[in-house]
Amino acid sequence: MDKYFDTNLKHWNELVDVHTDKNRYNLDDFMKNPNSLHSVELDALGDVQDKTLLHLQCHFGMDSLSWAKLGAKVTAMDFSDKGIEFATFLSEKLMIPARFICSNIYDLPDVLDEKFDIVYTSYGALYWLPDIPTWAKIVSNFVKEGGIFFIAEFHPFSGVFDDDNKIDLIVRYPYFDIGEPMYFDEDGSYADPSAKLRNTETYGWSHSLSMIINSLIDSGLTIQRFDEFPFSVDCLSQQMVKSKDGFYRLSEPVQEIPLMFSIKATK
C-alpha cells in the first residue's frame, strides 16, 4: 500500500498548487464569503453551532472552514502536507479558527484520541481508500455516543461509465471492489482538465454501495437516512451540464441515474 499512497500523495500535493492557483476553486469568492458547502450537507446537518466536528479528507480546508464559520468547533485532517499547510494559512488569513492535522486516514487513531458530535466526509473521498471496512471502524471510533456520521459522496454507479465518451453511457470501470487498485496516468484535474501535471500517476479503488453501507452498520453505526440524487456537485462526465441550481445533470438523459448519495448515521 505504501507505493499507492506515496504515488497519490505526490499527485495531491501538486493538485493543491493547481487548485489554489488562478481561482480554479473560486478562492476569490471564498475569501469574501467563506461558504463552499452545498444544500445536501447543510440541510442534513442543520445547526452546527458549538458542535465538535471532525472533517475527514479535507483537501485544503474550504469545507472545514465553512463549517467553522457556521459555528462548529472543527478538526480536519488530510494526508497532503501541502493541503494542510494551505488550510492553516486560510484559517489564519480569514481569522476562522480550526485545527488541521496531517495524517493518512488509516493512521489517524494513532494521532487523534477524541470523540466528536459530528464526523463528516464528502465528494470524492472514498475512491482513494483501499479498505472500506477499516475506514468505517475508524469513522465509528471518532463518533461520540449520540453523535452523527454524515457522508455526501459521488454514487459508485456513476463511476462505472467512460467519462471521456461524449455521446453514450458506456460501462468502462468496475462497480464492485476487485481487490487491486485501478491505475491511471493522465494530466489534468477535476477542477481544471487542462492542467499540466508532473505527477500524473494515481491509484483508486471502486466500492459498491452495499460495501459502504454494510461496513458502516458493522462498525456499530445505525443508518438513519439514505438518499440518492440524480445530480452532482461536480461535472463527472462530458455528457453533463450545469443547471440553474448549480448542480450538474446529464444533458439528455433517457432516464435519470444516481449520481450522488448521502448517508446519515448515529451512534
Contacts in CASP RR format, 6 or more apart in sequence:
PFRMAT RR
TARGET T0000
AUTHOR 0000-0000-0000
METHOD contacts of the structure
MODEL  1
MDKYFDTNLKHWNELVDVHTDKNRYNLDDFMKNPNSLHSVELDALGDVQD
KTLLHLQCHFGMDSLSWAKLGAKVTAMDFSDKGIEFATFLSEKLMIPARF
ICSNIYDLPDVLDEKFDIVYTSYGALYWLPDIPTWAKIVSNFVKEGGIFF
IAEFHPFSGVFDDDNKIDLIVRYPYFDIGEPMYFDEDGSYADPSAKLRNT
ETYGWSHSLSMIINSLIDSGLTIQRFDEFPFSVDCLSQQMVKSKDGFYRL
SEPVQEIPLMFSIKATK
1 130 0 8 1.000
4 130 0 8 1.000
4 181 0 8 1.000
4 203 0 8 1.000
4 204 0 8 1.000
5 79 0 8 1.000
5 104 0 8 1.000
7 199 0 8 1.000
7 201 0 8 1.000
7 202 0 8 1.000
7 203 0 8 1.000
8 128 0 8 1.000
8 202 0 8 1.000
8 203 0 8 1.000
8 204 0 8 1.000
9 79 0 8 1.000
9 80 0 8 1.000
10 199 0 8 1.000
11 197 0 8 1.000
11 199 0 8 1.000
11 200 0 8 1.000
11 201 0 8 1.000
11 202 0 8 1.000
12 59 0 8 1.000
12 79 0 8 1.000
12 80 0 8 1.000
12 82 0 8 1.000
12 83 0 8 1.000
13 80 0 8 1.000
13 81 0 8 1.000
13 82 0 8 1.000
13 83 0 8 1.000
13 199 0 8 1.000
14 197 0 8 1.000
14 198 0 8 1.000
14 199 0 8 1.000
15 189 0 8 1.000
15 191 0 8 1.000
15 197 0 8 1.000
16 59 0 8 1.000
16 60 0 8 1.000
16 80 0 8 1.000
16 82 0 8 1.000
16 83 0 8 1.000
16 86 0 8 1.000
17 82 0 8 1.000
18 24 0 8 1.000
18 188 0 8 1.000
18 189 0 8 1.000
18 191 0 8 1.000
18 192 0 8 1.000
18 195 0 8 1.000
18 197 0 8 1.000
19 25 0 8 1.000
19 59 0 8 1.000
19 60 0 8 1.000
19 189 0 8 1.000
19 191 0 8 1.000
19 192 0 8 1.000
20 27 0 8 1.000
20 60 0 8 1.000
20 86 0 8 1.000
22 192 0 8 1.000
24 191 0 8 1.000
24 192 0 8 1.000
24 195 0 8 1.000
25 62 0 8 1.000
25 191 0 8 1.000
26 36 0 8 1.000
27 62 0 8 1.000
30 36 0 8 1.000
30 62 0 8 1.000
31 93 0 8 1.000
31 94 0 8 1.000
34 62 0 8 1.000
34 65 0 8 1.000
34 66 0 8 1.000
34 69 0 8 1.000
34 94 0 8 1.000
34 96 0 8 1.000
35 66 0 8 1.000
35 69 0 8 1.000
36 62 0 8 1.000
36 63 0 8 1.000
36 66 0 8 1.000
37 63 0 8 1.000
37 66 0 8 1.000
37 67 0 8 1.000
38 152 0 8 1.000
38 233 0 8 1.000
40 152 0 8 1.000
40 227 0 8 1.000
40 229 0 8 1.000
40 233 0 8 1.000
40 260 0 8 1.000
40 262 0 8 1.000
41 120 0 8 1.000
41 122 0 8 1.000
41 150 0 8 1.000
41 152 0 8 1.000
41 262 0 8 1.000
44 150 0 8 1.000
44 152 0 8 1.000
44 225 0 8 1.000
44 262 0 8 1.000
44 264 0 8 1.000
45 118 0 8 1.000
45 120 0 8 1.000
45 148 0 8 1.000
45 150 0 8 1.000
48 67 0 8 1.000
48 70 0 8 1.000
48 71 0 8 1.000
48 72 0 8 1.000
48 118 0 8 1.000
49 70 0 8 1.000
49 71 0 8 1.000
49 72 0 8 1.000
50 71 0 8 1.000
50 72 0 8 1.000
50 73 0 8 1.000
51 71 0 8 1.000
51 72 0 8 1.000
51 73 0 8 1.000
51 117 0 8 1.000
51 118 0 8 1.000
52 72 0 8 1.000
52 73 0 8 1.000
52 75 0 8 1.000
52 114 0 8 1.000
52 116 0 8 1.000
52 117 0 8 1.000
52 118 0 8 1.000
53 67 0 8 1.000
53 72 0 8 1.000
53 73 0 8 1.000
53 74 0 8 1.000
53 75 0 8 1.000
53 116 0 8 1.000
53 117 0 8 1.000
53 118 0 8 1.000
53 119 0 8 1.000
53 120 0 8 1.000
54 74 0 8 1.000
54 75 0 8 1.000
54 76 0 8 1.000
54 77 0 8 1.000
54 114 0 8 1.000
54 116 0 8 1.000
54 118 0 8 1.000
54 119 0 8 1.000
54 120 0 8 1.000
54 142 0 8 1.000
55 61 0 8 1.000
55 63 0 8 1.000
55 64 0 8 1.000
55 67 0 8 1.000
55 74 0 8 1.000
55 75 0 8 1.000
55 76 0 8 1.000
55 77 0 8 1.000
55 120 0 8 1.000
55 121 0 8 1.000
56 76 0 8 1.000
56 77 0 8 1.000
56 105 0 8 1.000
56 108 0 8 1.000
56 119 0 8 1.000
56 120 0 8 1.000
56 121 0 8 1.000
56 125 0 8 1.000
56 139 0 8 1.000
57 77 0 8 1.000
57 78 0 8 1.000
57 79 0 8 1.000
57 105 0 8 1.000
57 121 0 8 1.000
57 125 0 8 1.000
57 128 0 8 1.000
58 64 0 8 1.000
58 76 0 8 1.000
58 77 0 8 1.000
58 78 0 8 1.000
58 87 0 8 1.000
58 100 0 8 1.000
59 78 0 8 1.000
59 80 0 8 1.000
59 83 0 8 1.000
59 87 0 8 1.000
60 78 0 8 1.000
60 80 0 8 1.000
60 82 0 8 1.000
60 83 0 8 1.000
60 84 0 8 1.000
60 86 0 8 1.000
60 87 0 8 1.000
60 90 0 8 1.000
61 76 0 8 1.000
61 78 0 8 1.000
61 83 0 8 1.000
61 86 0 8 1.000
61 87 0 8 1.000
61 90 0 8 1.000
61 98 0 8 1.000
61 100 0 8 1.000
62 90 0 8 1.000
63 120 0 8 1.000
63 122 0 8 1.000
64 74 0 8 1.000
64 76 0 8 1.000
64 87 0 8 1.000
64 98 0 8 1.000
64 100 0 8 1.000
65 74 0 8 1.000
65 87 0 8 1.000
65 90 0 8 1.000
65 91 0 8 1.000
65 94 0 8 1.000
65 96 0 8 1.000
65 98 0 8 1.000
67 74 0 8 1.000
67 120 0 8 1.000
68 74 0 8 1.000
68 91 0 8 1.000
68 96 0 8 1.000
68 97 0 8 1.000
68 98 0 8 1.000
69 96 0 8 1.000
72 118 0 8 1.000
74 97 0 8 1.000
74 98 0 8 1.000
74 99 0 8 1.000
75 98 0 8 1.000
75 99 0 8 1.000
75 100 0 8 1.000
75 101 0 8 1.000
75 112 0 8 1.000
75 114 0 8 1.000
75 116 0 8 1.000
76 87 0 8 1.000
76 98 0 8 1.000
76 99 0 8 1.000
76 100 0 8 1.000
76 101 0 8 1.000
77 84 0 8 1.000
77 100 0 8 1.000
77 101 0 8 1.000
77 102 0 8 1.000
77 103 0 8 1.000
77 105 0 8 1.000
77 108 0 8 1.000
77 112 0 8 1.000
78 84 0 8 1.000
78 87 0 8 1.000
78 100 0 8 1.000
78 102 0 8 1.000
78 103 0 8 1.000
79 102 0 8 1.000
79 103 0 8 1.000
79 104 0 8 1.000
79 105 0 8 1.000
80 102 0 8 1.000
81 102 0 8 1.000
84 100 0 8 1.000
84 101 0 8 1.000
84 102 0 8 1.000
87 98 0 8 1.000
87 100 0 8 1.000
88 100 0 8 1.000
90 96 0 8 1.000
91 97 0 8 1.000
91 98 0 8 1.000
91 100 0 8 1.000
101 108 0 8 1.000
101 111 0 8 1.000
101 112 0 8 1.000
103 110 0 8 1.000
103 111 0 8 1.000
103 112 0 8 1.000
105 129 0 8 1.000
105 135 0 8 1.000
105 138 0 8 1.000
106 131 0 8 1.000
106 134 0 8 1.000
106 135 0 8 1.000
106 138 0 8 1.000
108 138 0 8 1.000
108 142 0 8 1.000
109 138 0 8 1.000
109 141 0 8 1.000
112 142 0 8 1.000
114 142 0 8 1.000
115 142 0 8 1.000
115 143 0 8 1.000
115 144 0 8 1.000
115 145 0 8 1.000
116 142 0 8 1.000
116 143 0 8 1.000
116 144 0 8 1.000
116 147 0 8 1.000
117 144 0 8 1.000
117 147 0 8 1.000
117 148 0 8 1.000
118 147 0 8 1.000
118 148 0 8 1.000
118 149 0 8 1.000
118 150 0 8 1.000
119 139 0 8 1.000
119 142 0 8 1.000
119 143 0 8 1.000
119 148 0 8 1.000
119 149 0 8 1.000
119 150 0 8 1.000
120 149 0 8 1.000
120 150 0 8 1.000
120 151 0 8 1.000
121 139 0 8 1.000
121 150 0 8 1.000
121 151 0 8 1.000
121 153 0 8 1.000
122 151 0 8 1.000
122 152 0 8 1.000
122 153 0 8 1.000
123 152 0 8 1.000
123 153 0 8 1.000
123 154 0 8 1.000
123 233 0 8 1.000
123 234 0 8 1.000
124 153 0 8 1.000
124 154 0 8 1.000
125 151 0 8 1.000
125 153 0 8 1.000
126 132 0 8 1.000
126 135 0 8 1.000
126 151 0 8 1.000
126 153 0 8 1.000
126 207 0 8 1.000
126 212 0 8 1.000
127 154 0 8 1.000
127 204 0 8 1.000
127 205 0 8 1.000
127 206 0 8 1.000
127 207 0 8 1.000
128 204 0 8 1.000
128 205 0 8 1.000
129 135 0 8 1.000
129 205 0 8 1.000
129 207 0 8 1.000
130 181 0 8 1.000
130 204 0 8 1.000
130 205 0 8 1.000
132 177 0 8 1.000
132 207 0 8 1.000
132 211 0 8 1.000
132 212 0 8 1.000
132 215 0 8 1.000
133 211 0 8 1.000
133 215 0 8 1.000
133 218 0 8 1.000
133 219 0 8 1.000
135 215 0 8 1.000
136 212 0 8 1.000
136 215 0 8 1.000
136 216 0 8 1.000
136 218 0 8 1.000
136 219 0 8 1.000
136 221 0 8 1.000
137 219 0 8 1.000
139 149 0 8 1.000
139 216 0 8 1.000
139 219 0 8 1.000
139 221 0 8 1.000
140 149 0 8 1.000
140 216 0 8 1.000
140 219 0 8 1.000
140 220 0 8 1.000
140 221 0 8 1.000
140 267 0 8 1.000
143 149 0 8 1.000
143 221 0 8 1.000
143 266 0 8 1.000
143 267 0 8 1.000
144 267 0 8 1.000
145 267 0 8 1.000
146 266 0 8 1.000
146 267 0 8 1.000
147 266 0 8 1.000
147 267 0 8 1.000
148 264 0 8 1.000
148 265 0 8 1.000
148 266 0 8 1.000
149 216 0 8 1.000
149 221 0 8 1.000
149 263 0 8 1.000
149 264 0 8 1.000
149 265 0 8 1.000
149 266 0 8 1.000
149 267 0 8 1.000
150 262 0 8 1.000
150 263 0 8 1.000
150 264 0 8 1.000
150 265 0 8 1.000
151 262 0 8 1.000
151 263 0 8 1.000
152 260 0 8 1.000
152 261 0 8 1.000
152 262 0 8 1.000
153 260 0 8 1.000
153 261 0 8 1.000
153 262 0 8 1.000
154 232 0 8 1.000
154 234 0 8 1.000
154 236 0 8 1.000
154 259 0 8 1.000
154 260 0 8 1.000
155 209 0 8 1.000
155 228 0 8 1.000
155 229 0 8 1.000
155 258 0 8 1.000
155 259 0 8 1.000
155 260 0 8 1.000
155 261 0 8 1.000
156 175 0 8 1.000
156 206 0 8 1.000
156 207 0 8 1.000
156 208 0 8 1.000
156 209 0 8 1.000
156 212 0 8 1.000
157 175 0 8 1.000
157 209 0 8 1.000
157 257 0 8 1.000
157 258 0 8 1.000
158 232 0 8 1.000
158 236 0 8 1.000
158 237 0 8 1.000
158 257 0 8 1.000
158 258 0 8 1.000
158 259 0 8 1.000
158 260 0 8 1.000
159 173 0 8 1.000
159 175 0 8 1.000
159 206 0 8 1.000
159 236 0 8 1.000
160 171 0 8 1.000
160 172 0 8 1.000
160 173 0 8 1.000
160 174 0 8 1.000
160 175 0 8 1.000
160 206 0 8 1.000
161 169 0 8 1.000
161 170 0 8 1.000
161 171 0 8 1.000
161 172 0 8 1.000
161 173 0 8 1.000
161 237 0 8 1.000
162 169 0 8 1.000
162 170 0 8 1.000
162 171 0 8 1.000
162 172 0 8 1.000
162 173 0 8 1.000
163 236 0 8 1.000
163 237 0 8 1.000
163 238 0 8 1.000
164 238 0 8 1.000
165 237 0 8 1.000
165 238 0 8 1.000
165 239 0 8 1.000
166 238 0 8 1.000
166 239 0 8 1.000
167 239 0 8 1.000
169 239 0 8 1.000
169 257 0 8 1.000
173 182 0 8 1.000
173 206 0 8 1.000
174 182 0 8 1.000
174 206 0 8 1.000
175 206 0 8 1.000
175 208 0 8 1.000
176 206 0 8 1.000
176 208 0 8 1.000
176 211 0 8 1.000
177 205 0 8 1.000
177 206 0 8 1.000
177 207 0 8 1.000
177 208 0 8 1.000
177 211 0 8 1.000
178 206 0 8 1.000
179 205 0 8 1.000
181 203 0 8 1.000
181 204 0 8 1.000
181 205 0 8 1.000
182 203 0 8 1.000
182 204 0 8 1.000
182 205 0 8 1.000
182 206 0 8 1.000
183 201 0 8 1.000
183 202 0 8 1.000
183 203 0 8 1.000
183 204 0 8 1.000
184 201 0 8 1.000
184 202 0 8 1.000
184 203 0 8 1.000
184 204 0 8 1.000
185 200 0 8 1.000
185 201 0 8 1.000
185 202 0 8 1.000
186 200 0 8 1.000
187 195 0 8 1.000
187 196 0 8 1.000
187 197 0 8 1.000
187 200 0 8 1.000
188 194 0 8 1.000
188 195 0 8 1.000
188 196 0 8 1.000
188 197 0 8 1.000
189 195 0 8 1.000
189 197 0 8 1.000
190 234 0 8 1.000
190 235 0 8 1.000
209 261 0 8 1.000
212 263 0 8 1.000
213 223 0 8 1.000
213 226 0 8 1.000
213 263 0 8 1.000
216 223 0 8 1.000
216 263 0 8 1.000
216 265 0 8 1.000
217 223 0 8 1.000
220 267 0 8 1.000
221 265 0 8 1.000
221 266 0 8 1.000
221 267 0 8 1.000
222 265 0 8 1.000
222 266 0 8 1.000
222 267 0 8 1.000
223 263 0 8 1.000
223 264 0 8 1.000
223 265 0 8 1.000
224 264 0 8 1.000
224 265 0 8 1.000
224 266 0 8 1.000
225 262 0 8 1.000
225 263 0 8 1.000
225 264 0 8 1.000
226 261 0 8 1.000
226 262 0 8 1.000
226 263 0 8 1.000
226 264 0 8 1.000
227 261 0 8 1.000
227 262 0 8 1.000
228 258 0 8 1.000
228 260 0 8 1.000
228 261 0 8 1.000
229 258 0 8 1.000
229 259 0 8 1.000
229 260 0 8 1.000
229 261 0 8 1.000
229 262 0 8 1.000
230 249 0 8 1.000
230 253 0 8 1.000
230 256 0 8 1.000
230 257 0 8 1.000
230 258 0 8 1.000
230 259 0 8 1.000
231 243 0 8 1.000
231 245 0 8 1.000
231 247 0 8 1.000
231 248 0 8 1.000
231 249 0 8 1.000
231 259 0 8 1.000
231 260 0 8 1.000
232 240 0 8 1.000
232 247 0 8 1.000
232 248 0 8 1.000
232 249 0 8 1.000
232 259 0 8 1.000
232 260 0 8 1.000
233 247 0 8 1.000
233 248 0 8 1.000
233 260 0 8 1.000
234 248 0 8 1.000
235 242 0 8 1.000
235 248 0 8 1.000
236 248 0 8 1.000
236 259 0 8 1.000
237 250 0 8 1.000
239 250 0 8 1.000
239 251 0 8 1.000
239 252 0 8 1.000
240 248 0 8 1.000
240 249 0 8 1.000
240 250 0 8 1.000
240 251 0 8 1.000
241 248 0 8 1.000
241 249 0 8 1.000
241 251 0 8 1.000
242 248 0 8 1.000
243 249 0 8 1.000
248 259 0 8 1.000
249 256 0 8 1.000
249 259 0 8 1.000
250 256 0 8 1.000
250 257 0 8 1.000
250 259 0 8 1.000
END
